[in-house]
Amino acid sequence: MNASPTSHESLPRPSRGAARRLKRALALDDFQRLAHGYLPRPIFGYIAGASETSASARDNRAAFEEYAFLPRTLVNVSKRSQKTHLFGVEYNAPFGISPVGFSALSAYRGDLAMARGAARAGIPMIMSGASLIRLEDVVKEAPSTWFQAYLPGEPDTILALLDRVERAGFGTLVLTVDMPVVANRENNVRNGFSAPLNPTLRLAWDGIVRPRWTVKTFLRTIALHGMPHFENSSVDRGPPIVARNVVRHMAGRDHLDWSHFDLIRRRWAGRLVIKGIMTAGDARIALERGADGVIVSNHGGRQLDCMPSPLRVLPEIVEAVSGAIPVMMDSGFRRGTDVLKAVALGASFVFLGRPFIFAAAIAGEAGVAHAHRLLAEEIDRDMALLGINSLDELGPDRLMRISGAPAAMQEQRSR
């Protein structure tokens, strides 16, 4: 086995119950099933759900199924390694943890659990701007963490937040650009989720029927750290997560445009990544205006519905930037084979969100370590079966399109 395992030095031991749950997690999808019986309905629905008809979320998985592998045989694969270089940093695997909002509501100190788990595993984690733990506390615990910002089109607010993020010590800023307004997430309404949470009898009942989460996550958080607040959407502390008649402020995000990106690029001296790119044209603009990398993403199907999977547009975006900057990707990854298909189509790196927060919810940092180990071991086995020793050996020639290939995409593959 040549996978890069998570270091277990000083890794907190999970409770007996969490350890039993982890034994039943044989693949990343198992974490969602286990979390369904652990998390209250509003919180589980918020994480698992998508927008409107969930067409984008469904296509995120469907796209992977349209490719099959073409392995080579009688290859000595005893020296295989999935170590990956990104921005001059060597990571133990070609995947990291996507930003997940309200992580500390789903898992006890969720952002810290994922950041610590990622650091021990030797992979990057992107902290969400919609987090409930101060960004300064997270980067202090895990200095390699990236920060994702949701920014309004207001220069003074942008510059003030950039100053805060820089002072905290983050080296990579991820600007998410696909959320000018909140999407139509009907599932949140049906499940009783809002941000902030509105204290109702229904919400109380949802907590009562999930006593393990109520005691081990919610009440434990309040007892040790006080009521969670929105901490990082601006310089000032936001409202508490449980409040009446408080609307989470998103004013100004629909004003954000490329001129604001230029402002950020002039002010931010670290690495600047744009998340939410879905067209070759936007990728070229990002490159021309000084982005250090792009993340091809449809927000896990949580924003505009009826978008294609990022996997479908990945090859043309890779071609558009011609290797000048890394093209990363998220949305829909669940298996080692998914990761390798994206790498074969040109992705420099991939990110996963839902599986890691579900893992953190049921077993904290030990759950994050287990999720990493499962995916890294799958990639290791798949590399051996493909007949490759390094990810650099992967290319489109190792894939066959087996169904549903639009004519335009078939044409591009033949070029």
Contacts in CASP RR format, 6 or more apart in sequence:
PFRMAT RR
TARGET T0000
AUTHOR 0000-0000-0000
METHOD contacts of the structure
MODEL  1
MNASPTSHESLPRPSRGAARRLKRALALDDFQRLAHGYLPRPIFGYIAGA
SETSASARDNRAAFEEYAFLPRTLVNVSKRSQKTHLFGVEYNAPFGISPV
GFSALSAYRGDLAMARGAARAGIPMIMSGASLIRLEDVVKEAPSTWFQAY
LPGEPDTILALLDRVERAGFGTLVLTVDMPVVANRENNVRNGFSAPLNPT
LRLAWDGIVRPRWTVKTFLRTIALHGMPHFENSSVDRGPPIVARNVVRHM
AGRDHLDWSHFDLIRRRWAGRLVIKGIMTAGDARIALERGADGVIVSNHG
GRQLDCMPSPLRVLPEIVEAVSGAIPVMMDSGFRRGTDVLKAVALGASFV
FLGRPFIFAAAIAGEAGVAHAHRLLAEEIDRDMALLGINSLDELGPDRLM
RISGAPAAMQEQRSR
1 377 0 8 1.000
1 380 0 8 1.000
2 79 0 8 1.000
2 80 0 8 1.000
2 81 0 8 1.000
2 82 0 8 1.000
2 380 0 8 1.000
3 82 0 8 1.000
3 93 0 8 1.000
3 373 0 8 1.000
3 376 0 8 1.000
3 377 0 8 1.000
3 379 0 8 1.000
3 380 0 8 1.000
4 81 0 8 1.000
4 82 0 8 1.000
4 83 0 8 1.000
4 92 0 8 1.000
4 93 0 8 1.000
4 121 0 8 1.000
4 122 0 8 1.000
4 376 0 8 1.000
5 373 0 8 1.000
5 376 0 8 1.000
6 117 0 8 1.000
6 120 0 8 1.000
6 121 0 8 1.000
6 369 0 8 1.000
6 372 0 8 1.000
6 373 0 8 1.000
7 120 0 8 1.000
7 121 0 8 1.000
8 369 0 8 1.000
9 120 0 8 1.000
11 120 0 8 1.000
11 365 0 8 1.000
11 366 0 8 1.000
11 369 0 8 1.000
12 364 0 8 1.000
12 365 0 8 1.000
12 366 0 8 1.000
13 19 0 8 1.000
13 366 0 8 1.000
14 22 0 8 1.000
14 363 0 8 1.000
14 364 0 8 1.000
14 366 0 8 1.000
14 367 0 8 1.000
15 216 0 8 1.000
18 362 0 8 1.000
18 363 0 8 1.000
18 364 0 8 1.000
18 366 0 8 1.000
18 367 0 8 1.000
19 363 0 8 1.000
19 366 0 8 1.000
21 34 0 8 1.000
21 38 0 8 1.000
21 362 0 8 1.000
21 363 0 8 1.000
22 362 0 8 1.000
22 363 0 8 1.000
22 366 0 8 1.000
22 367 0 8 1.000
22 370 0 8 1.000
24 30 0 8 1.000
24 34 0 8 1.000
25 31 0 8 1.000
25 34 0 8 1.000
25 359 0 8 1.000
25 362 0 8 1.000
25 367 0 8 1.000
25 370 0 8 1.000
25 371 0 8 1.000
25 374 0 8 1.000
26 374 0 8 1.000
27 334 0 8 1.000
27 335 0 8 1.000
27 374 0 8 1.000
27 378 0 8 1.000
28 334 0 8 1.000
28 335 0 8 1.000
28 352 0 8 1.000
28 355 0 8 1.000
28 371 0 8 1.000
28 374 0 8 1.000
28 375 0 8 1.000
29 334 0 8 1.000
29 355 0 8 1.000
31 355 0 8 1.000
31 358 0 8 1.000
31 359 0 8 1.000
31 362 0 8 1.000
31 367 0 8 1.000
31 371 0 8 1.000
32 48 0 8 1.000
32 354 0 8 1.000
32 355 0 8 1.000
32 358 0 8 1.000
34 358 0 8 1.000
34 362 0 8 1.000
35 44 0 8 1.000
35 47 0 8 1.000
35 358 0 8 1.000
35 361 0 8 1.000
35 362 0 8 1.000
36 44 0 8 1.000
36 48 0 8 1.000
37 44 0 8 1.000
37 210 0 8 1.000
38 210 0 8 1.000
38 212 0 8 1.000
38 213 0 8 1.000
38 361 0 8 1.000
38 362 0 8 1.000
39 47 0 8 1.000
39 106 0 8 1.000
39 210 0 8 1.000
39 213 0 8 1.000
39 361 0 8 1.000
40 203 0 8 1.000
40 206 0 8 1.000
40 207 0 8 1.000
40 209 0 8 1.000
40 210 0 8 1.000
40 213 0 8 1.000
40 214 0 8 1.000
41 191 0 8 1.000
41 192 0 8 1.000
41 206 0 8 1.000
42 188 0 8 1.000
42 191 0 8 1.000
42 192 0 8 1.000
42 193 0 8 1.000
42 197 0 8 1.000
42 203 0 8 1.000
42 206 0 8 1.000
43 102 0 8 1.000
43 105 0 8 1.000
43 106 0 8 1.000
43 193 0 8 1.000
43 213 0 8 1.000
44 191 0 8 1.000
45 187 0 8 1.000
45 188 0 8 1.000
45 191 0 8 1.000
45 193 0 8 1.000
46 102 0 8 1.000
46 188 0 8 1.000
46 191 0 8 1.000
46 193 0 8 1.000
47 100 0 8 1.000
47 106 0 8 1.000
47 354 0 8 1.000
47 357 0 8 1.000
47 358 0 8 1.000
48 354 0 8 1.000
49 57 0 8 1.000
49 185 0 8 1.000
49 187 0 8 1.000
49 188 0 8 1.000
49 302 0 8 1.000
50 56 0 8 1.000
50 57 0 8 1.000
50 185 0 8 1.000
50 187 0 8 1.000
50 300 0 8 1.000
50 301 0 8 1.000
50 302 0 8 1.000
50 305 0 8 1.000
51 183 0 8 1.000
51 184 0 8 1.000
51 185 0 8 1.000
51 186 0 8 1.000
51 301 0 8 1.000
51 302 0 8 1.000
51 303 0 8 1.000
51 304 0 8 1.000
51 305 0 8 1.000
52 183 0 8 1.000
52 184 0 8 1.000
52 185 0 8 1.000
52 186 0 8 1.000
52 305 0 8 1.000
52 306 0 8 1.000
53 305 0 8 1.000
53 306 0 8 1.000
54 301 0 8 1.000
54 305 0 8 1.000
55 305 0 8 1.000
55 306 0 8 1.000
55 307 0 8 1.000
56 298 0 8 1.000
56 300 0 8 1.000
56 301 0 8 1.000
56 303 0 8 1.000
56 304 0 8 1.000
56 305 0 8 1.000
56 306 0 8 1.000
56 307 0 8 1.000
56 308 0 8 1.000
56 309 0 8 1.000
57 300 0 8 1.000
57 301 0 8 1.000
57 302 0 8 1.000
57 332 0 8 1.000
59 307 0 8 1.000
59 308 0 8 1.000
59 309 0 8 1.000
59 312 0 8 1.000
60 298 0 8 1.000
60 300 0 8 1.000
60 301 0 8 1.000
60 309 0 8 1.000
60 310 0 8 1.000
60 311 0 8 1.000
60 331 0 8 1.000
60 332 0 8 1.000
61 309 0 8 1.000
61 332 0 8 1.000
61 334 0 8 1.000
62 309 0 8 1.000
63 308 0 8 1.000
63 309 0 8 1.000
63 311 0 8 1.000
63 312 0 8 1.000
64 309 0 8 1.000
64 311 0 8 1.000
64 332 0 8 1.000
64 335 0 8 1.000
64 337 0 8 1.000
64 338 0 8 1.000
64 341 0 8 1.000
65 403 0 8 1.000
66 401 0 8 1.000
66 402 0 8 1.000
66 403 0 8 1.000
66 404 0 8 1.000
66 405 0 8 1.000
67 341 0 8 1.000
67 399 0 8 1.000
67 400 0 8 1.000
67 401 0 8 1.000
67 402 0 8 1.000
68 399 0 8 1.000
68 400 0 8 1.000
68 402 0 8 1.000
69 337 0 8 1.000
69 340 0 8 1.000
69 341 0 8 1.000
69 386 0 8 1.000
69 398 0 8 1.000
69 399 0 8 1.000
69 400 0 8 1.000
70 397 0 8 1.000
70 398 0 8 1.000
70 399 0 8 1.000
70 400 0 8 1.000
71 385 0 8 1.000
71 386 0 8 1.000
71 387 0 8 1.000
71 398 0 8 1.000
72 386 0 8 1.000
72 387 0 8 1.000
72 388 0 8 1.000
73 387 0 8 1.000
75 387 0 8 1.000
75 388 0 8 1.000
75 389 0 8 1.000
76 389 0 8 1.000
77 383 0 8 1.000
77 384 0 8 1.000
77 387 0 8 1.000
77 388 0 8 1.000
77 389 0 8 1.000
79 389 0 8 1.000
80 380 0 8 1.000
80 383 0 8 1.000
80 384 0 8 1.000
80 388 0 8 1.000
80 389 0 8 1.000
80 390 0 8 1.000
81 389 0 8 1.000
81 390 0 8 1.000
82 92 0 8 1.000
82 93 0 8 1.000
82 94 0 8 1.000
82 376 0 8 1.000
82 379 0 8 1.000
82 380 0 8 1.000
82 383 0 8 1.000
82 391 0 8 1.000
83 90 0 8 1.000
83 91 0 8 1.000
83 92 0 8 1.000
83 93 0 8 1.000
84 90 0 8 1.000
84 91 0 8 1.000
84 93 0 8 1.000
84 94 0 8 1.000
84 348 0 8 1.000
84 349 0 8 1.000
84 391 0 8 1.000
85 91 0 8 1.000
86 124 0 8 1.000
86 326 0 8 1.000
86 328 0 8 1.000
86 348 0 8 1.000
86 349 0 8 1.000
87 172 0 8 1.000
87 271 0 8 1.000
87 292 0 8 1.000
87 326 0 8 1.000
89 124 0 8 1.000
89 144 0 8 1.000
91 122 0 8 1.000
91 123 0 8 1.000
91 124 0 8 1.000
91 349 0 8 1.000
92 121 0 8 1.000
92 122 0 8 1.000
92 123 0 8 1.000
92 376 0 8 1.000
93 121 0 8 1.000
93 122 0 8 1.000
93 123 0 8 1.000
93 372 0 8 1.000
93 375 0 8 1.000
93 376 0 8 1.000
93 379 0 8 1.000
94 339 0 8 1.000
94 343 0 8 1.000
94 349 0 8 1.000
94 350 0 8 1.000
94 379 0 8 1.000
94 391 0 8 1.000
95 123 0 8 1.000
95 333 0 8 1.000
95 339 0 8 1.000
95 349 0 8 1.000
95 350 0 8 1.000
95 351 0 8 1.000
95 352 0 8 1.000
95 375 0 8 1.000
96 118 0 8 1.000
96 123 0 8 1.000
96 124 0 8 1.000
96 125 0 8 1.000
96 126 0 8 1.000
96 349 0 8 1.000
96 350 0 8 1.000
96 351 0 8 1.000
96 352 0 8 1.000
97 114 0 8 1.000
97 118 0 8 1.000
97 123 0 8 1.000
97 124 0 8 1.000
97 125 0 8 1.000
97 126 0 8 1.000
97 351 0 8 1.000
97 352 0 8 1.000
97 353 0 8 1.000
97 356 0 8 1.000
97 368 0 8 1.000
98 126 0 8 1.000
98 330 0 8 1.000
98 351 0 8 1.000
98 352 0 8 1.000
98 353 0 8 1.000
98 356 0 8 1.000
99 126 0 8 1.000
99 127 0 8 1.000
99 128 0 8 1.000
99 129 0 8 1.000
99 130 0 8 1.000
99 148 0 8 1.000
99 174 0 8 1.000
99 176 0 8 1.000
99 353 0 8 1.000
100 106 0 8 1.000
100 114 0 8 1.000
100 128 0 8 1.000
100 353 0 8 1.000
100 354 0 8 1.000
100 356 0 8 1.000
100 357 0 8 1.000
101 128 0 8 1.000
101 129 0 8 1.000
101 130 0 8 1.000
101 131 0 8 1.000
102 128 0 8 1.000
102 130 0 8 1.000
102 131 0 8 1.000
102 132 0 8 1.000
102 195 0 8 1.000
102 241 0 8 1.000
103 110 0 8 1.000
103 111 0 8 1.000
103 113 0 8 1.000
103 114 0 8 1.000
103 128 0 8 1.000
103 131 0 8 1.000
103 132 0 8 1.000
103 133 0 8 1.000
103 357 0 8 1.000
103 360 0 8 1.000
104 110 0 8 1.000
104 111 0 8 1.000
104 112 0 8 1.000
104 131 0 8 1.000
104 132 0 8 1.000
104 133 0 8 1.000
104 221 0 8 1.000
104 228 0 8 1.000
105 132 0 8 1.000
105 217 0 8 1.000
105 218 0 8 1.000
105 228 0 8 1.000
105 241 0 8 1.000
106 217 0 8 1.000
106 357 0 8 1.000
106 358 0 8 1.000
106 360 0 8 1.000
106 361 0 8 1.000
107 113 0 8 1.000
107 114 0 8 1.000
107 217 0 8 1.000
107 357 0 8 1.000
107 360 0 8 1.000
107 361 0 8 1.000
107 364 0 8 1.000
108 216 0 8 1.000
108 217 0 8 1.000
108 220 0 8 1.000
108 221 0 8 1.000
108 364 0 8 1.000
109 133 0 8 1.000
109 221 0 8 1.000
109 225 0 8 1.000
110 133 0 8 1.000
110 357 0 8 1.000
110 360 0 8 1.000
110 364 0 8 1.000
111 127 0 8 1.000
111 128 0 8 1.000
111 131 0 8 1.000
111 132 0 8 1.000
111 133 0 8 1.000
111 138 0 8 1.000
112 133 0 8 1.000
112 137 0 8 1.000
112 138 0 8 1.000
112 141 0 8 1.000
112 142 0 8 1.000
113 360 0 8 1.000
113 364 0 8 1.000
113 365 0 8 1.000
113 368 0 8 1.000
114 125 0 8 1.000
114 356 0 8 1.000
114 357 0 8 1.000
114 360 0 8 1.000
114 368 0 8 1.000
115 125 0 8 1.000
115 127 0 8 1.000
115 138 0 8 1.000
115 141 0 8 1.000
115 142 0 8 1.000
115 145 0 8 1.000
116 141 0 8 1.000
116 142 0 8 1.000
116 365 0 8 1.000
116 368 0 8 1.000
117 125 0 8 1.000
117 142 0 8 1.000
117 365 0 8 1.000
117 368 0 8 1.000
117 369 0 8 1.000
117 372 0 8 1.000
118 124 0 8 1.000
118 125 0 8 1.000
118 142 0 8 1.000
118 144 0 8 1.000
118 145 0 8 1.000
118 368 0 8 1.000
118 372 0 8 1.000
119 125 0 8 1.000
119 141 0 8 1.000
119 142 0 8 1.000
119 143 0 8 1.000
119 144 0 8 1.000
119 145 0 8 1.000
120 365 0 8 1.000
120 369 0 8 1.000
121 368 0 8 1.000
121 369 0 8 1.000
121 372 0 8 1.000
121 376 0 8 1.000
122 144 0 8 1.000
123 372 0 8 1.000
124 144 0 8 1.000
124 145 0 8 1.000
124 146 0 8 1.000
124 172 0 8 1.000
125 142 0 8 1.000
125 144 0 8 1.000
125 145 0 8 1.000
125 146 0 8 1.000
126 145 0 8 1.000
126 146 0 8 1.000
126 147 0 8 1.000
126 148 0 8 1.000
126 174 0 8 1.000
126 351 0 8 1.000
127 135 0 8 1.000
127 138 0 8 1.000
127 139 0 8 1.000
127 145 0 8 1.000
127 146 0 8 1.000
127 147 0 8 1.000
127 148 0 8 1.000
127 232 0 8 1.000
128 148 0 8 1.000
128 232 0 8 1.000
129 135 0 8 1.000
129 147 0 8 1.000
129 148 0 8 1.000
129 149 0 8 1.000
129 150 0 8 1.000
129 232 0 8 1.000
129 233 0 8 1.000
130 150 0 8 1.000
130 195 0 8 1.000
130 230 0 8 1.000
130 232 0 8 1.000
130 233 0 8 1.000
131 138 0 8 1.000
131 231 0 8 1.000
131 232 0 8 1.000
132 228 0 8 1.000
132 229 0 8 1.000
132 230 0 8 1.000
132 231 0 8 1.000
132 241 0 8 1.000
133 228 0 8 1.000
133 231 0 8 1.000
134 231 0 8 1.000
134 232 0 8 1.000
135 147 0 8 1.000
135 164 0 8 1.000
135 165 0 8 1.000
135 168 0 8 1.000
135 170 0 8 1.000
135 231 0 8 1.000
135 232 0 8 1.000
136 168 0 8 1.000
138 145 0 8 1.000
139 145 0 8 1.000
139 147 0 8 1.000
139 168 0 8 1.000
139 169 0 8 1.000
139 170 0 8 1.000
140 168 0 8 1.000
143 169 0 8 1.000
145 170 0 8 1.000
146 170 0 8 1.000
146 171 0 8 1.000
146 172 0 8 1.000
146 173 0 8 1.000
146 174 0 8 1.000
146 273 0 8 1.000
147 165 0 8 1.000
147 168 0 8 1.000
147 170 0 8 1.000
147 172 0 8 1.000
147 173 0 8 1.000
147 174 0 8 1.000
147 232 0 8 1.000
148 174 0 8 1.000
148 175 0 8 1.000
148 176 0 8 1.000
148 275 0 8 1.000
149 161 0 8 1.000
149 165 0 8 1.000
149 173 0 8 1.000
149 174 0 8 1.000
149 175 0 8 1.000
149 176 0 8 1.000
150 176 0 8 1.000
150 179 0 8 1.000
150 233 0 8 1.000
150 250 0 8 1.000
150 253 0 8 1.000
151 157 0 8 1.000
151 158 0 8 1.000
151 161 0 8 1.000
151 175 0 8 1.000
151 253 0 8 1.000
151 256 0 8 1.000
151 260 0 8 1.000
151 264 0 8 1.000
152 158 0 8 1.000
152 250 0 8 1.000
152 251 0 8 1.000
152 252 0 8 1.000
152 253 0 8 1.000
152 255 0 8 1.000
152 256 0 8 1.000
153 252 0 8 1.000
153 253 0 8 1.000
153 255 0 8 1.000
153 256 0 8 1.000
153 257 0 8 1.000
153 260 0 8 1.000
154 252 0 8 1.000
154 255 0 8 1.000
155 260 0 8 1.000
155 263 0 8 1.000
157 234 0 8 1.000
157 235 0 8 1.000
158 260 0 8 1.000
158 263 0 8 1.000
158 264 0 8 1.000
158 267 0 8 1.000
159 263 0 8 1.000
159 267 0 8 1.000
160 234 0 8 1.000
160 235 0 8 1.000
161 234 0 8 1.000
161 235 0 8 1.000
162 173 0 8 1.000
162 264 0 8 1.000
162 267 0 8 1.000
162 268 0 8 1.000
163 235 0 8 1.000
164 235 0 8 1.000
165 173 0 8 1.000
166 268 0 8 1.000
166 269 0 8 1.000
171 270 0 8 1.000
171 271 0 8 1.000
172 270 0 8 1.000
172 271 0 8 1.000
172 272 0 8 1.000
172 273 0 8 1.000
173 264 0 8 1.000
173 268 0 8 1.000
173 270 0 8 1.000
173 271 0 8 1.000
173 272 0 8 1.000
173 273 0 8 1.000
174 273 0 8 1.000
174 274 0 8 1.000
174 275 0 8 1.000
174 295 0 8 1.000
175 261 0 8 1.000
175 264 0 8 1.000
175 272 0 8 1.000
175 273 0 8 1.000
175 274 0 8 1.000
175 275 0 8 1.000
176 275 0 8 1.000
176 276 0 8 1.000
176 299 0 8 1.000
177 256 0 8 1.000
177 274 0 8 1.000
177 275 0 8 1.000
177 276 0 8 1.000
177 277 0 8 1.000
178 275 0 8 1.000
178 276 0 8 1.000
178 278 0 8 1.000
178 297 0 8 1.000
178 298 0 8 1.000
178 299 0 8 1.000
178 303 0 8 1.000
178 304 0 8 1.000
179 253 0 8 1.000
179 299 0 8 1.000
179 303 0 8 1.000
180 253 0 8 1.000
180 254 0 8 1.000
180 256 0 8 1.000
181 250 0 8 1.000
181 253 0 8 1.000
181 254 0 8 1.000
182 250 0 8 1.000
183 299 0 8 1.000
183 302 0 8 1.000
183 303 0 8 1.000
183 304 0 8 1.000
183 305 0 8 1.000
184 305 0 8 1.000
185 302 0 8 1.000
188 194 0 8 1.000
192 202 0 8 1.000
192 203 0 8 1.000
192 206 0 8 1.000
195 241 0 8 1.000
195 248 0 8 1.000
196 230 0 8 1.000
196 239 0 8 1.000
196 240 0 8 1.000
196 241 0 8 1.000
196 242 0 8 1.000
196 243 0 8 1.000
196 246 0 8 1.000
196 248 0 8 1.000
197 203 0 8 1.000
197 241 0 8 1.000
197 242 0 8 1.000
197 243 0 8 1.000
198 242 0 8 1.000
198 243 0 8 1.000
198 244 0 8 1.000
199 242 0 8 1.000
199 243 0 8 1.000
199 244 0 8 1.000
207 213 0 8 1.000
207 214 0 8 1.000
207 218 0 8 1.000
208 214 0 8 1.000
213 361 0 8 1.000
217 361 0 8 1.000
221 228 0 8 1.000
227 240 0 8 1.000
227 241 0 8 1.000
227 242 0 8 1.000
228 240 0 8 1.000
228 241 0 8 1.000
229 237 0 8 1.000
229 238 0 8 1.000
229 239 0 8 1.000
229 240 0 8 1.000
229 241 0 8 1.000
230 237 0 8 1.000
230 238 0 8 1.000
230 239 0 8 1.000
230 241 0 8 1.000
230 248 0 8 1.000
231 237 0 8 1.000
231 238 0 8 1.000
233 249 0 8 1.000
239 246 0 8 1.000
239 248 0 8 1.000
258 285 0 8 1.000
258 289 0 8 1.000
261 274 0 8 1.000
261 286 0 8 1.000
261 289 0 8 1.000
261 291 0 8 1.000
262 289 0 8 1.000
264 272 0 8 1.000
265 272 0 8 1.000
265 289 0 8 1.000
265 290 0 8 1.000
265 291 0 8 1.000
270 292 0 8 1.000
271 292 0 8 1.000
271 293 0 8 1.000
272 290 0 8 1.000
272 291 0 8 1.000
272 292 0 8 1.000
272 293 0 8 1.000
273 291 0 8 1.000
273 292 0 8 1.000
273 293 0 8 1.000
273 294 0 8 1.000
273 295 0 8 1.000
273 328 0 8 1.000
274 286 0 8 1.000
274 291 0 8 1.000
274 293 0 8 1.000
274 294 0 8 1.000
274 295 0 8 1.000
275 294 0 8 1.000
275 295 0 8 1.000
275 297 0 8 1.000
275 330 0 8 1.000
276 294 0 8 1.000
276 295 0 8 1.000
276 296 0 8 1.000
276 297 0 8 1.000
276 298 0 8 1.000
276 299 0 8 1.000
277 283 0 8 1.000
277 286 0 8 1.000
277 294 0 8 1.000
277 295 0 8 1.000
277 296 0 8 1.000
277 297 0 8 1.000
277 317 0 8 1.000
278 296 0 8 1.000
278 297 0 8 1.000
278 298 0 8 1.000
278 307 0 8 1.000
278 308 0 8 1.000
278 310 0 8 1.000
278 313 0 8 1.000
279 313 0 8 1.000
279 317 0 8 1.000
280 313 0 8 1.000
280 316 0 8 1.000
280 317 0 8 1.000
280 319 0 8 1.000
280 320 0 8 1.000
281 320 0 8 1.000
283 294 0 8 1.000
283 317 0 8 1.000
283 320 0 8 1.000
283 321 0 8 1.000
283 327 0 8 1.000
284 320 0 8 1.000
284 321 0 8 1.000
286 293 0 8 1.000
286 294 0 8 1.000
286 325 0 8 1.000
287 294 0 8 1.000
287 320 0 8 1.000
287 321 0 8 1.000
287 324 0 8 1.000
287 325 0 8 1.000
291 325 0 8 1.000
292 325 0 8 1.000
292 326 0 8 1.000
293 325 0 8 1.000
293 326 0 8 1.000
293 327 0 8 1.000
293 328 0 8 1.000
294 317 0 8 1.000
294 321 0 8 1.000
294 325 0 8 1.000
294 326 0 8 1.000
294 327 0 8 1.000
294 328 0 8 1.000
295 328 0 8 1.000
295 329 0 8 1.000
295 330 0 8 1.000
295 351 0 8 1.000
296 310 0 8 1.000
296 313 0 8 1.000
296 314 0 8 1.000
296 317 0 8 1.000
296 327 0 8 1.000
296 328 0 8 1.000
296 329 0 8 1.000
296 330 0 8 1.000
296 347 0 8 1.000
297 310 0 8 1.000
297 329 0 8 1.000
297 330 0 8 1.000
297 331 0 8 1.000
298 304 0 8 1.000
298 307 0 8 1.000
298 308 0 8 1.000
298 309 0 8 1.000
298 310 0 8 1.000
298 331 0 8 1.000
299 331 0 8 1.000
300 330 0 8 1.000
300 331 0 8 1.000
300 332 0 8 1.000
301 307 0 8 1.000
301 331 0 8 1.000
309 331 0 8 1.000
309 332 0 8 1.000
310 329 0 8 1.000
310 330 0 8 1.000
310 331 0 8 1.000
311 329 0 8 1.000
311 341 0 8 1.000
311 342 0 8 1.000
311 345 0 8 1.000
312 409 0 8 1.000
314 327 0 8 1.000
314 329 0 8 1.000
314 342 0 8 1.000
314 345 0 8 1.000
314 346 0 8 1.000
314 347 0 8 1.000
315 345 0 8 1.000
315 346 0 8 1.000
315 396 0 8 1.000
315 409 0 8 1.000
315 412 0 8 1.000
315 413 0 8 1.000
316 412 0 8 1.000
317 327 0 8 1.000
318 327 0 8 1.000
318 345 0 8 1.000
318 346 0 8 1.000
318 347 0 8 1.000
321 327 0 8 1.000
326 348 0 8 1.000
326 349 0 8 1.000
327 346 0 8 1.000
327 347 0 8 1.000
327 348 0 8 1.000
328 347 0 8 1.000
328 348 0 8 1.000
328 349 0 8 1.000
328 350 0 8 1.000
328 351 0 8 1.000
329 342 0 8 1.000
329 347 0 8 1.000
329 349 0 8 1.000
329 350 0 8 1.000
329 351 0 8 1.000
330 350 0 8 1.000
330 351 0 8 1.000
330 352 0 8 1.000
330 353 0 8 1.000
332 338 0 8 1.000
332 352 0 8 1.000
333 339 0 8 1.000
333 342 0 8 1.000
333 350 0 8 1.000
333 351 0 8 1.000
333 352 0 8 1.000
334 352 0 8 1.000
334 355 0 8 1.000
335 375 0 8 1.000
335 378 0 8 1.000
336 375 0 8 1.000
336 378 0 8 1.000
336 379 0 8 1.000
336 382 0 8 1.000
337 378 0 8 1.000
337 382 0 8 1.000
338 350 0 8 1.000
339 350 0 8 1.000
339 375 0 8 1.000
339 379 0 8 1.000
340 379 0 8 1.000
340 382 0 8 1.000
340 383 0 8 1.000
340 386 0 8 1.000
340 391 0 8 1.000
340 394 0 8 1.000
341 399 0 8 1.000
342 350 0 8 1.000
343 350 0 8 1.000
343 391 0 8 1.000
343 394 0 8 1.000
343 395 0 8 1.000
344 394 0 8 1.000
344 395 0 8 1.000
344 396 0 8 1.000
344 398 0 8 1.000
344 399 0 8 1.000
345 395 0 8 1.000
345 396 0 8 1.000
345 399 0 8 1.000
346 395 0 8 1.000
352 375 0 8 1.000
355 371 0 8 1.000
355 375 0 8 1.000
356 368 0 8 1.000
356 371 0 8 1.000
359 367 0 8 1.000
359 368 0 8 1.000
359 370 0 8 1.000
359 371 0 8 1.000
360 367 0 8 1.000
360 368 0 8 1.000
363 370 0 8 1.000
383 389 0 8 1.000
383 391 0 8 1.000
386 394 0 8 1.000
386 398 0 8 1.000
387 393 0 8 1.000
388 394 0 8 1.000
388 398 0 8 1.000
396 413 0 8 1.000
401 409 0 8 1.000
401 410 0 8 1.000
401 413 0 8 1.000
405 413 0 8 1.000
END
